[in-house]
């Protein structure tokens, strides 16, 4: 009886510990993925981001980094699916819109890239979850890429 009680107490402790520290653990795993990505170890980064998303499935930044790691490793269809999944969770995800536009622009499919750049350029700073510096990078980049798409499609600016 005492032994069974100890197991139950231990199990409850583990569950409480895991629940309380889950966001912290997921964040640490994401940072490990960032490190791998920085050293061009894309497959290792993908593995880490997937682990982090098992713990915190609604982390937009982690989903964006997973999609980026997919695109860096040439797995474009998986990158597209992951960015689109990220947009379901956060419709004002300027990063996902910009990067989807970039994927299609690199494929020279400017007709498909254009709406993503248009959407990214229309998201306000207040809607965005990014820092001011990151927001400016994606917003201005999307405007420049939108102009490039229009030029390639023969549309007037």
DSSP file (Angstrom, degrees, kcal/mol; ACC not computed):
  #  RESIDUE AA STRUCTURE BP1 BP2  ACC     N-H-->O    O-->H-N    N-H-->O    O-->H-N    TCO  KAPPA ALPHA  PHI   PSI    X-CA   Y-CA   Z-CA
    1    1 A X     >        0   0    0      0, 0.0     4,-2.0     0, 0.0     5,-0.1   0.000 360.0 360.0 360.0 -45.2    0.0    0.0    0.0
    2    2 A X  H  >  +     0   0    0      2,-0.2     4,-2.3     1,-0.2     5,-0.2   0.898 360.0  52.1 -65.0 -40.1    2.8    2.4    0.9
    3    3 A X  H  > S+     0   0    0      1,-0.2     4,-1.9     2,-0.2    -1,-0.2   0.920 109.4  48.4 -62.5 -44.1    4.7    1.5   -2.2
    4    4 A X  H  > S+     0   0    0      1,-0.2     4,-2.0     2,-0.2    -1,-0.2   0.882 110.2  52.4 -63.5 -38.8    1.7    2.2   -4.4
    5    5 A X  H  X S+     0   0    0     -4,-2.0     4,-2.6     1,-0.2    -1,-0.2   0.893 107.3  52.5 -64.4 -40.7    1.1    5.5   -2.7
    6    6 A X  H  X S+     0   0    0     -4,-2.3     4,-2.6     1,-0.2    -1,-0.2   0.888 108.3  51.0 -63.1 -39.3    4.8    6.5   -3.3
    7    7 A X  H  X S+     0   0    0     -4,-1.9     4,-2.7     2,-0.2    -1,-0.2   0.914 110.9  48.1 -64.0 -42.4    4.3    5.7   -7.0
    8    8 A X  H  X S+     0   0    0     -4,-2.0     4,-2.6     2,-0.2    -2,-0.2   0.926 112.9  47.7 -64.5 -45.2    1.2    7.9   -7.2
    9    9 A X  H  X S+     0   0    0     -4,-2.6     4,-2.4     2,-0.2    -2,-0.2   0.914 113.3  48.7 -62.6 -42.9    2.9   10.8   -5.4
   10   10 A X  H  X S+     0   0    0     -4,-2.6     4,-2.6     2,-0.2    -2,-0.2   0.913 111.5  49.6 -62.8 -43.7    6.0   10.5   -7.7
   11   11 A X  H  X S+     0   0    0     -4,-2.7     4,-2.5     2,-0.2    -2,-0.2   0.914 111.4  48.5 -62.8 -43.6    3.7   10.4  -10.8
   12   12 A X  H  X S+     0   0    0     -4,-2.6     4,-2.6     2,-0.2     5,-0.2   0.915 111.5  50.6 -62.8 -42.9    1.8   13.5   -9.6
   13   13 A X  H  X S+     0   0    0     -4,-2.4     4,-2.8     2,-0.2    -2,-0.2   0.927 111.2  48.1 -60.4 -45.6    5.1   15.3   -8.9
   14   14 A X  H  X S+     0   0    0     -4,-2.6     4,-2.8     2,-0.2     5,-0.2   0.917 112.4  48.5 -62.9 -44.3    6.5   14.4  -12.4
   15   15 A X  H  X S+     0   0    0     -4,-2.5     4,-2.5     2,-0.2    -1,-0.2   0.916 114.1  45.7 -63.7 -43.1    3.3   15.5  -14.1
   16   16 A X  H  X S+     0   0    0     -4,-2.6     4,-2.5     2,-0.2     5,-0.2   0.919 114.2  48.8 -65.0 -43.4    3.2   18.8  -12.2
   17   17 A X  H  X S+     0   0    0     -4,-2.8     4,-2.4    -5,-0.2    -2,-0.2   0.937 113.8  46.1 -60.7 -47.9    6.9   19.4  -12.8
   18   18 A X  H  X S+     0   0    0     -4,-2.8     4,-1.2     1,-0.2    -2,-0.2   0.907 113.4  49.0 -64.1 -43.0    6.5   18.7  -16.5
   19   19 A X  H  < S+     0   0    0     -4,-2.5     4,-0.4    -5,-0.2     3,-0.2   0.912 114.4  45.3 -63.3 -43.3    3.4   20.9  -16.8
   20   20 A X  H  < S+     0   0    0     -4,-2.5     4,-0.3     1,-0.2     3,-0.3   0.886 122.2  35.3 -69.0 -39.9    5.0   23.8  -15.0
   21   21 A X  H  X S+     0   0    0     -4,-2.4     4,-2.9    -5,-0.2     5,-0.2   0.427  86.9 101.5 -97.4   0.2    8.4   23.6  -16.9
   22   22 A X  H  X S+     0   0    0     -4,-1.2     4,-2.8     1,-0.2     5,-0.2   0.909  83.1  47.8 -54.5 -48.1    7.0   22.6  -20.3
   23   23 A X  H  > S+     0   0    0     -4,-0.4     4,-2.2    -3,-0.3    -1,-0.2   0.908 113.8  48.4 -61.1 -39.0    7.3   26.1  -21.9
   24   24 A X  H  > S+     0   0    0     -4,-0.3     4,-2.2     2,-0.2    -2,-0.2   0.930 112.7  47.4 -64.4 -45.4   10.8   26.5  -20.5
   25   25 A X  H  X S+     0   0    0     -4,-2.9     4,-2.3     1,-0.2    -2,-0.2   0.924 112.0  50.2 -62.2 -45.0   11.9   23.1  -21.8
   26   26 A X  H  X S+     0   0    0     -4,-2.8     4,-2.4    -5,-0.2    -1,-0.2   0.896 109.9  51.4 -60.4 -40.6   10.3   23.8  -25.3
   27   27 A X  H  X S+     0   0    0     -4,-2.2     4,-2.3    -5,-0.2    -1,-0.2   0.898 109.6  49.3 -64.0 -40.9   12.2   27.2  -25.4
   28   28 A X  H  X S+     0   0    0     -4,-2.2     4,-1.9     2,-0.2    -2,-0.2   0.894 111.1  49.4 -65.7 -39.8   15.5   25.5  -24.6
   29   29 A X  H  X S+     0   0    0     -4,-2.3     4,-2.2     2,-0.2    -2,-0.2   0.901 110.0  51.9 -65.9 -40.2   14.9   22.9  -27.3
   30   30 A X  H  X S+     0   0    0     -4,-2.4     4,-2.4     1,-0.2    -2,-0.2   0.914 107.9  51.7 -61.7 -42.6   14.1   25.6  -29.8
   31   31 A X  H  X S+     0   0    0     -4,-2.3     4,-2.0     1,-0.2    -1,-0.2   0.878 107.3  52.7 -62.4 -36.8   17.3   27.5  -28.9
   32   32 A X  H  X S+     0   0    0     -4,-1.9     4,-2.2     2,-0.2    -1,-0.2   0.918 108.7  50.5 -63.4 -41.8   19.2   24.2  -29.5
   33   33 A X  H  X S+     0   0    0     -4,-2.2     4,-2.6     1,-0.2    -2,-0.2   0.898 107.3  53.9 -60.7 -40.6   17.5   24.1  -32.9
   34   34 A X  H  X S+     0   0    0     -4,-2.4     4,-2.2     1,-0.2    -1,-0.2   0.895 107.5  51.4 -60.1 -39.8   18.6   27.7  -33.6
   35   35 A X  H  X S+     0   0    0     -4,-2.0     4,-1.1     2,-0.2    -2,-0.2   0.926 110.2  47.7 -63.5 -45.0   22.2   26.7  -32.8
   36   36 A X  H ><>S+     0   0    0     -4,-2.2     5,-2.9     1,-0.2     3,-0.7   0.917 111.2  51.4 -61.4 -42.4   22.1   23.8  -35.2
   37   37 A X  H ><5S+     0   0    0     -4,-2.6     3,-1.8     1,-0.2    -1,-0.2   0.885 104.5  57.6 -62.9 -37.8   20.5   26.0  -37.9
   38   38 A X  H 3<5S+     0   0    0     -4,-2.2    -1,-0.2     1,-0.3    -2,-0.2   0.771 108.3  46.5 -63.0 -26.6   23.3   28.6  -37.4
   39   39 A X  T <<5S-     0   0    0     -4,-1.1    -1,-0.3    -3,-0.7    -2,-0.2   0.162 120.0-109.8-101.1  17.6   25.9   25.9  -38.2
   40   40 A X  T < 5S+     0   0    0     -3,-1.8     2,-1.0     1,-0.2    -3,-0.2   0.793  74.7 139.3  60.9  30.6   23.9   24.8  -41.3
   41   41 A X     >< +     0   0    0     -5,-2.9     4,-2.1     1,-0.2     3,-0.2  -0.622  21.5 166.2-100.4  70.5   23.0   21.5  -39.6
   42   42 A X  H  >  +     0   0    0     -2,-1.0     4,-2.7     1,-0.2    -1,-0.2   0.850  66.7  52.1 -62.3 -41.7   19.4   21.7  -41.0
   43   43 A X  H  > S+     0   0    0      1,-0.2     4,-2.1     2,-0.2    -1,-0.2   0.899 111.4  47.9 -64.6 -39.4   18.3   18.1  -40.2
   44   44 A X  H  > S+     0   0    0     -3,-0.2     4,-2.1     2,-0.2    -1,-0.2   0.893 111.7  50.9 -66.2 -39.0   19.3   18.4  -36.6
   45   45 A X  H  X S+     0   0    0     -4,-2.1     4,-2.8     2,-0.2     5,-0.2   0.925 108.7  51.5 -63.0 -44.7   17.5   21.8  -36.4
   46   46 A X  H  X S+     0   0    0     -4,-2.7     4,-2.3     1,-0.2    -2,-0.2   0.920 109.1  50.9 -58.4 -44.6   14.4   20.2  -37.8
   47   47 A X  H  X S+     0   0    0     -4,-2.1     4,-1.9     1,-0.2    -1,-0.2   0.909 112.0  46.8 -60.3 -43.0   14.5   17.4  -35.3
   48   48 A X  H  X S+     0   0    0     -4,-2.1     4,-2.5     2,-0.2    -2,-0.2   0.916 111.3  50.3 -67.6 -43.2   14.8   19.9  -32.4
   49   49 A X  H  X S+     0   0    0     -4,-2.8     4,-2.2     1,-0.2    -1,-0.2   0.893 109.4  51.9 -63.4 -38.6   12.0   22.1  -33.6
   50   50 A X  H  X S+     0   0    0     -4,-2.3     4,-1.3    -5,-0.2    -1,-0.2   0.905 109.3  50.3 -63.9 -40.3    9.7   19.1  -34.0
   51   51 A X  H  X S+     0   0    0     -4,-1.9     4,-1.2     1,-0.2     3,-0.5   0.936 110.4  49.5 -61.2 -46.2   10.5   18.1  -30.4
   52   52 A X  H  X S+     0   0    0     -4,-2.5     4,-2.6     1,-0.2     3,-0.3   0.884 108.7  53.2 -61.5 -38.5    9.8   21.6  -29.2
   53   53 A X  H  < S+     0   0    0     -4,-2.2    -1,-0.2     1,-0.2    -2,-0.2   0.743 100.4  61.1 -72.2 -21.9    6.5   21.6  -31.1
   54   54 A X  H  < S+     0   0    0     -4,-1.3     3,-0.3    -3,-0.5    -1,-0.2   0.875 113.2  37.7 -66.0 -35.9    5.5   18.4  -29.4
   55   55 A X  H  < S+     0   0    0     -4,-1.2     2,-0.3    -3,-0.3    -2,-0.2   0.875 136.2  18.9 -81.0 -40.1    5.7   20.2  -26.1
   56   56 A X    ><  +     0   0    0     -4,-2.6     3,-1.5    -5,-0.1    -1,-0.2  -0.720  68.5 176.4-132.6  80.5    4.3   23.6  -27.3
   57   57 A X  T 3  S+     0   0    0     -3,-0.3    -4,-0.1    -2,-0.3    -1,-0.1   0.614  76.7  56.5 -67.3 -12.3    2.3   23.0  -30.6
   58   58 A X  T 3   +     0   0    0     31,-0.0     2,-0.9     4,-0.0    -1,-0.3   0.179  69.0 126.4-106.1  18.4    1.1   26.6  -30.9
   59   59 A X    <>  -     0   0    0     -3,-1.5     4,-2.0     1,-0.2     5,-0.2  -0.670  40.9-167.5 -79.4 106.9    4.5   28.3  -30.8
   60   60 A X  H  > S+     0   0    0     -2,-0.9     4,-2.7     1,-0.2     5,-0.2   0.913  83.4  52.0 -63.5 -45.8    4.5   30.5  -33.9
   61   61 A X  H  > S+     0   0    0      1,-0.2     4,-2.5     2,-0.2    -1,-0.2   0.903 109.9  49.6 -60.3 -41.0    8.2   31.3  -33.8
   62   62 A X  H  > S+     0   0    0      2,-0.2     4,-2.5     1,-0.2    -1,-0.2   0.908 110.7  49.9 -65.5 -40.9    9.1   27.6  -33.6
   63   63 A X  H  X S+     0   0    0     -4,-2.0     4,-2.6     2,-0.2    -2,-0.2   0.916 110.7  50.4 -62.1 -42.3    6.8   26.7  -36.5
   64   64 A X  H  X S+     0   0    0     -4,-2.7     4,-2.3     1,-0.2    -2,-0.2   0.921 111.8  47.1 -62.1 -42.6    8.4   29.5  -38.6
   65   65 A X  H  X S+     0   0    0     -4,-2.5     4,-2.6     2,-0.2    -1,-0.2   0.876 110.7  52.5 -67.9 -36.1   11.9   28.3  -37.8
   66   66 A X  H  X S+     0   0    0     -4,-2.5     4,-2.4     2,-0.2    -2,-0.2   0.944 111.0  46.9 -62.0 -47.0   10.9   24.7  -38.6
   67   67 A X  H  X S+     0   0    0     -4,-2.6     4,-2.4     1,-0.2    -2,-0.2   0.900 111.9  50.8 -61.5 -40.2    9.5   25.8  -42.0
   68   68 A X  H  X S+     0   0    0     -4,-2.3     4,-2.5     2,-0.2    -1,-0.2   0.909 109.2  50.5 -64.2 -41.5   12.7   27.9  -42.6
   69   69 A X  H  X S+     0   0    0     -4,-2.6     4,-1.4     2,-0.2     6,-0.2   0.898 109.3  52.1 -63.9 -39.4   14.9   24.8  -41.8
   70   70 A X  H  <>S+     0   0    0     -4,-2.4     5,-2.6     1,-0.2     3,-0.3   0.941 110.8  47.3 -58.8 -46.7   12.8   22.8  -44.2
   71   71 A X  H ><5S+     0   0    0     -4,-2.4     3,-1.4     1,-0.2    -2,-0.2   0.887 109.4  53.3 -66.4 -36.9   13.3   25.3  -46.9
   72   72 A X  H 3<5S+     0   0    0     -4,-2.5    -1,-0.2     1,-0.3    -2,-0.2   0.787 109.0  49.9 -67.0 -25.7   17.1   25.5  -46.3
   73   73 A X  T 3<5S-     0   0    0     -4,-1.4    -1,-0.3    -3,-0.3    -2,-0.2   0.321 122.0-107.2 -95.4   9.8   17.3   21.8  -46.6
   74   74 A X  T < 5S+     0   0    0     -3,-1.4     2,-1.4     1,-0.1     3,-0.2   0.558  81.0 129.4  83.3   7.7   15.4   21.8  -49.9
   75   75 A X     >< +     0   0    0     -5,-2.6     4,-1.9    -6,-0.2     3,-0.2  -0.553  24.6 161.3 -95.1  69.8   12.2   20.4  -48.6
   76   76 A X  H  >  +     0   0    0     -2,-1.4     4,-2.8     1,-0.2    -1,-0.2   0.849  66.1  54.4 -65.5 -39.5   10.0   23.1  -50.0
   77   77 A X  H  > S+     0   0    0     -3,-0.2     4,-2.3     1,-0.2    -1,-0.2   0.904 111.1  46.6 -63.8 -39.2    6.6   21.3  -49.9
   78   78 A X  H  > S+     0   0    0      2,-0.2     4,-2.2     1,-0.2    -1,-0.2   0.874 111.6  52.1 -68.6 -36.1    7.1   20.6  -46.2
   79   79 A X  H  X S+     0   0    0     -4,-1.9     4,-2.6     2,-0.2    -2,-0.2   0.933 110.2  48.3 -63.0 -45.6    8.1   24.3  -45.7
   80   80 A X  H  X S+     0   0    0     -4,-2.8     4,-2.5     1,-0.2     5,-0.2   0.938 112.0  48.8 -60.9 -47.9    5.0   25.5  -47.4
   81   81 A X  H  X S+     0   0    0     -4,-2.3     4,-2.2     1,-0.2    -1,-0.2   0.894 112.7  48.5 -59.6 -40.5    2.8   23.2  -45.4
   82   82 A X  H  X S+     0   0    0     -4,-2.2     4,-2.1     2,-0.2    -1,-0.2   0.900 111.4  48.6 -69.9 -41.0    4.4   24.3  -42.1
   83   83 A X  H  X S+     0   0    0     -4,-2.6     4,-1.9     2,-0.2    -2,-0.2   0.917 112.3  49.2 -63.7 -41.8    4.1   28.0  -43.0
   84   84 A X  H  X S+     0   0    0     -4,-2.5     4,-1.4     2,-0.2    -2,-0.2   0.898 110.3  50.8 -65.1 -39.7    0.4   27.6  -43.9
   85   85 A X  H  X S+     0   0    0     -4,-2.2     4,-1.2     1,-0.2    -1,-0.2   0.893 108.4  52.9 -62.0 -39.1   -0.1   25.7  -40.6
   86   86 A X  H  X S+     0   0    0     -4,-2.1     4,-2.0     1,-0.2    -2,-0.2   0.868 105.2  54.6 -62.8 -37.6    1.5   28.6  -38.8
   87   87 A X  H  < S+     0   0    0     -4,-1.9    -1,-0.2     1,-0.2    -2,-0.2   0.807 100.7  59.6 -68.6 -29.2   -0.9   31.0  -40.6
   88   88 A X  H  < S+     0   0    0     -4,-1.4     3,-0.3     1,-0.2    -1,-0.2   0.875 111.0  41.5 -63.9 -35.8   -3.8   29.0  -39.3
   89   89 A X  H  < S+     0   0    0     -4,-1.2     2,-0.3     1,-0.3    -2,-0.2   0.834 132.9  19.5 -79.4 -33.6   -2.6   29.7  -35.7
   90   90 A X    ><  -     0   0    0     -4,-2.0     3,-1.4    -5,-0.1    -1,-0.3  -0.788  60.9-173.1-141.9  93.4   -1.7   33.4  -36.4
   91   91 A X  T 3  S+     0   0    0     -2,-0.3    -1,-0.1    -3,-0.3    -4,-0.1   0.668  87.5  59.1 -63.3 -15.7   -3.3   35.1  -39.4
   92   92 A X  T 3   +     0   0    0     35,-0.1     2,-1.6    -5,-0.0    37,-0.3  -0.005  69.1 135.2-100.0  29.5   -1.1   38.2  -38.9
   93   93 A X    <>  +     0   0    0     -3,-1.4     4,-1.9     1,-0.2     3,-0.2  -0.611  28.7 179.1 -82.6  88.0    2.2   36.2  -39.2
   94   94 A X  H  > S+     0   0    0     -2,-1.6     4,-2.5     1,-0.2     5,-0.2   0.818  77.2  59.2 -60.7 -33.5    4.1   38.5  -41.5
   95   95 A X  H  > S+     0   0    0      2,-0.2     4,-2.9     1,-0.2     5,-0.2   0.938 106.1  46.8 -62.4 -47.5    7.1   36.1  -41.4
   96   96 A X  H  > S+     0   0    0     -3,-0.2     4,-2.5     2,-0.2     5,-0.2   0.918 113.4  48.2 -63.7 -44.2    5.1   33.2  -42.9
   97   97 A X  H  X S+     0   0    0     -4,-1.9     4,-2.2     2,-0.2    -1,-0.2   0.939 114.5  46.1 -61.3 -46.2    3.6   35.4  -45.6
   98   98 A X  H  X S+     0   0    0     -4,-2.5     4,-2.3     1,-0.2    -2,-0.2   0.939 114.5  46.6 -62.0 -47.2    7.0   36.9  -46.5
   99   99 A X  H  X S+     0   0    0     -4,-2.9     4,-2.3     2,-0.2    -1,-0.2   0.856 110.1  52.9 -68.6 -34.2    8.7   33.5  -46.6
  100  100 A X  H  X S+     0   0    0     -4,-2.5     4,-2.1    -5,-0.2    -1,-0.2   0.924 109.9  49.8 -63.3 -42.5    6.0   31.8  -48.6
  101  101 A X  H  X S+     0   0    0     -4,-2.2     4,-2.6    -5,-0.2    -2,-0.2   0.906 109.8  51.1 -59.7 -41.1    6.3   34.6  -51.1
  102  102 A X  H  X S+     0   0    0     -4,-2.3     4,-2.7     2,-0.2    -2,-0.2   0.898 106.7  53.5 -64.4 -40.4   10.1   34.1  -51.1
  103  103 A X  H  X S+     0   0    0     -4,-2.3     4,-1.2     1,-0.2    -1,-0.2   0.945 114.2  41.4 -59.5 -47.8    9.7   30.3  -51.8
  104  104 A X  H  <>S+     0   0    0     -4,-2.1     5,-2.9     1,-0.2    -2,-0.2   0.867 113.1  53.6 -70.3 -35.0    7.5   31.0  -54.8
  105  105 A X  H ><5S+     0   0    0     -4,-2.6     3,-1.5     1,-0.2    -1,-0.2   0.901 106.8  52.1 -65.1 -39.2    9.7   33.8  -56.0
  106  106 A X  H 3<5S+     0   0    0     -4,-2.7    -1,-0.2     1,-0.3    -2,-0.2   0.806 107.7  52.2 -66.8 -27.2   12.7   31.6  -55.9
  107  107 A X  T 3<5S-     0   0    0     -4,-1.2    -1,-0.3    -5,-0.2    -2,-0.2   0.450 117.9-119.9 -81.9  -0.2   10.7   29.1  -58.0
  108  108 A X  T < 5S+     0   0    0     -3,-1.5     2,-1.0     1,-0.2    -3,-0.2   0.740  73.3 134.8  64.4  26.1   10.1   32.0  -60.4
  109  109 A X     >< +     0   0    0     -5,-2.9     4,-1.9     1,-0.2     3,-0.5  -0.689  20.9 164.7-100.3  76.3    6.3   31.7  -59.8
  110  110 A X  H  >  +     0   0    0     -2,-1.0     4,-2.2     1,-0.2    -1,-0.2   0.759  68.0  63.0 -69.7 -25.8    5.7   35.4  -59.3
  111  111 A X  H  > S+     0   0    0      1,-0.2     4,-0.6     2,-0.2    -1,-0.2   0.895 110.8  38.3 -66.3 -39.1    2.0   35.0  -59.8
  112  112 A X  H  > S+     0   0    0     -3,-0.5     4,-0.6     1,-0.2    -2,-0.2   0.815 116.0  53.3 -78.5 -31.4    1.8   32.8  -56.7
  113  113 A X  H >X S+     0   0    0     -4,-1.9     4,-1.9     1,-0.2     3,-0.6   0.870  95.0  70.4 -70.6 -36.9    4.4   34.9  -54.8
  114  114 A X  H 3X S+     0   0    0     -4,-2.2     4,-2.7     1,-0.2     5,-0.2   0.876  94.3  50.5 -54.1 -49.6    2.6   38.2  -55.3
  115  115 A X  H 3X S+     0   0    0     -4,-0.6     4,-2.4     1,-0.2    -1,-0.2   0.851 109.9  52.3 -62.3 -31.3   -0.4   37.7  -53.0
  116  116 A X  H <X S+     0   0    0     -4,-0.6     4,-2.5    -3,-0.6    -1,-0.2   0.918 112.1  44.2 -69.2 -42.1    1.9   36.6  -50.1
  117  117 A X  H  X S+     0   0    0     -4,-1.9     4,-2.5     2,-0.2    -2,-0.2   0.887 112.6  53.3 -67.3 -37.9    4.0   39.7  -50.4
  118  118 A X  H  X S+     0   0    0     -4,-2.7     4,-0.8    -5,-0.2    -2,-0.2   0.931 111.7  44.8 -61.7 -45.6    0.9   41.8  -50.7
  119  119 A X  H >X S+     0   0    0     -4,-2.4     3,-0.8     1,-0.2     4,-0.6   0.927 113.1  50.5 -65.0 -44.8   -0.5   40.3  -47.5
  120  120 A X  H >< S+     0   0    0     -4,-2.5     3,-0.9     1,-0.3    -1,-0.2   0.891 109.7  50.7 -60.9 -39.6    2.8   40.7  -45.7
  121  121 A X  H 3< S+     0   0    0     -4,-2.5    -1,-0.3     1,-0.2    -2,-0.2   0.678 107.4  55.0 -73.9 -15.1    3.1   44.3  -46.7
  122  122 A X  H << S+     0   0    0     -4,-0.8     2,-0.4    -3,-0.8    -1,-0.2   0.535  81.8 103.3 -94.6  -6.4   -0.4   45.1  -45.5
  123  123 A X    <<  -     0   0    0     -3,-0.9     2,-0.1    -4,-0.6   -31,-0.0  -0.632  69.0-134.3 -79.6 128.4    0.1   43.7  -41.9
  124  124 A X     >  -     0   0    0     -2,-0.4     4,-1.6     1,-0.1     3,-0.3  -0.362  18.0-113.6 -80.4 161.5    0.5   46.6  -39.5
  125  125 A X  T  4 S+     0   0    0      1,-0.2     5,-0.2     2,-0.2    -1,-0.1   0.865 117.3  56.3 -59.7 -37.2    3.1   46.7  -36.8
  126  126 A X  T  4 S+     0   0    0      1,-0.2    -1,-0.2     3,-0.1    -3,-0.0   0.854 107.6  47.4 -66.5 -35.2    0.4   46.5  -34.1
  127  127 A X  T  4 S+     0   0    0     -3,-0.3    -1,-0.2     2,-0.0    -2,-0.2   0.808  98.7  87.6 -73.3 -30.1   -0.9   43.2  -35.6
  128  128 A X     <  -     0   0    0     -4,-1.6   -35,-0.1     1,-0.1     7,-0.0  -0.333  67.7-149.1 -73.0 150.2    2.5   41.7  -35.9
  129  129 A X        +     0   0    0    -37,-0.3     2,-0.1    -2,-0.1    -1,-0.1   0.232  66.1 105.6 -98.4  11.9    4.1   39.8  -33.0
  130  130 A X  S    S-     0   0    0     -5,-0.2    -2,-0.0     1,-0.1     2,-0.0  -0.453  77.3-100.9 -94.0 161.7    7.6   40.9  -34.0
  131  131 A X     >  -     0   0    0     -2,-0.1     4,-2.9     1,-0.1     5,-0.2  -0.314  43.4-103.3 -68.0 164.2   10.1   43.5  -32.6
  132  132 A X  H  > S+     0   0    0      1,-0.2     4,-2.4     2,-0.2     5,-0.2   0.901 121.6  49.5 -59.8 -42.3   10.2   46.8  -34.4
  133  133 A X  H  > S+     0   0    0      2,-0.2     4,-1.9     1,-0.2    -1,-0.2   0.926 114.0  44.1 -64.5 -46.1   13.5   45.9  -36.2
  134  134 A X  H  > S+     0   0    0      2,-0.2     4,-2.3     1,-0.2     5,-0.3   0.905 112.3  53.1 -66.5 -40.7   12.2   42.5  -37.4
  135  135 A X  H  X S+     0   0    0     -4,-2.9     4,-3.1     1,-0.2     5,-0.3   0.941 108.6  49.7 -58.8 -47.2    8.9   44.0  -38.4
  136  136 A X  H  X S+     0   0    0     -4,-2.4     4,-2.5    -5,-0.2     5,-0.4   0.896 109.1  53.1 -59.1 -41.3   10.7   46.6  -40.5
  137  137 A X  H  X S+     0   0    0     -4,-1.9     4,-2.0     1,-0.2    -1,-0.2   0.953 116.4  36.8 -59.0 -51.6   12.8   43.9  -42.2
  138  138 A X  H  X S+     0   0    0     -4,-2.3     4,-2.2     2,-0.2    -2,-0.2   0.885 118.7  49.3 -72.0 -38.9    9.9   41.8  -43.3
  139  139 A X  H  X S+     0   0    0     -4,-3.1     4,-2.0    -5,-0.3    -2,-0.2   0.960 116.6  40.1 -66.0 -51.6    7.6   44.7  -44.1
  140  140 A X  H  X S+     0   0    0     -4,-2.5     4,-2.3    -5,-0.3    -2,-0.2   0.887 115.6  52.5 -65.9 -38.7   10.1   46.6  -46.2
  141  141 A X  H  X S+     0   0    0     -4,-2.0     4,-2.5    -5,-0.4    -1,-0.2   0.888 108.5  50.6 -63.4 -38.9   11.3   43.4  -47.8
  142  142 A X  H  X S+     0   0    0     -4,-2.2     4,-2.5     2,-0.2    -1,-0.2   0.886 109.1  51.0 -67.2 -38.5    7.8   42.4  -48.7
  143  143 A X  H  X S+     0   0    0     -4,-2.0     4,-2.0     2,-0.2    -2,-0.2   0.930 112.3  46.8 -63.7 -44.5    7.2   45.8  -50.4
  144  144 A X  H  X S+     0   0    0     -4,-2.3     4,-2.0     1,-0.2    -2,-0.2   0.912 114.5  46.7 -63.3 -42.0   10.4   45.5  -52.4
  145  145 A X  H  X S+     0   0    0     -4,-2.5     4,-2.6     2,-0.2    -1,-0.2   0.854 108.5  55.6 -70.5 -33.4    9.5   41.9  -53.4
  146  146 A X  H  X S+     0   0    0     -4,-2.5     4,-2.5     2,-0.2    -1,-0.2   0.921 108.6  48.4 -62.4 -43.0    6.0   42.9  -54.3
  147  147 A X  H  X S+     0   0    0     -4,-2.0     4,-2.3     1,-0.2    -2,-0.2   0.898 111.1  50.6 -62.0 -41.2    7.4   45.5  -56.7
  148  148 A X  H  X S+     0   0    0     -4,-2.0     4,-2.5     2,-0.2    -2,-0.2   0.903 110.4  49.2 -65.1 -40.6    9.7   42.9  -58.2
  149  149 A X  H  X S+     0   0    0     -4,-2.6     4,-2.1     2,-0.2    -2,-0.2   0.932 111.1  49.2 -63.6 -45.3    6.9   40.5  -58.7
  150  150 A X  H  <>S+     0   0    0     -4,-2.5     5,-3.0     1,-0.2     4,-0.4   0.901 111.7  49.6 -61.0 -40.1    4.7   43.2  -60.4
  151  151 A X  H ><5S+     0   0    0     -4,-2.3     3,-1.2     1,-0.2    -1,-0.2   0.928 111.5  48.1 -63.8 -45.0    7.7   44.1  -62.6
  152  152 A X  H 3<5S+     0   0    0     -4,-2.5    -1,-0.2     1,-0.3    -2,-0.2   0.805 111.9  50.3 -66.1 -28.8    8.2   40.4  -63.6
  153  153 A X  T 3<5S-     0   0    0     -4,-2.1    -1,-0.3    -5,-0.2    -2,-0.2   0.467 116.2-116.4 -87.3  -1.6    4.5   40.0  -64.3
  154  154 A X  T < 5 +     0   0    0     -3,-1.2     2,-0.2    -4,-0.4    -3,-0.2   0.726  64.2 148.0  74.7  22.3    4.6   43.2  -66.5
  155  155 A X      < -     0   0    0     -5,-3.0    -1,-0.3    -6,-0.2     2,-0.2  -0.613  52.1-108.3 -88.5 150.6    2.2   45.1  -64.2
  156  156 A X              0   0    0     -2,-0.2    -1,-0.1     1,-0.1    -5,-0.0  -0.526 360.0 360.0 -77.3 145.4    2.4   48.8  -63.8
  157  157 A X              0   0    0     -2,-0.2    -1,-0.1    -6,-0.0    -6,-0.0   0.427 360.0 360.0 -89.2 360.0    3.8   50.1  -60.5
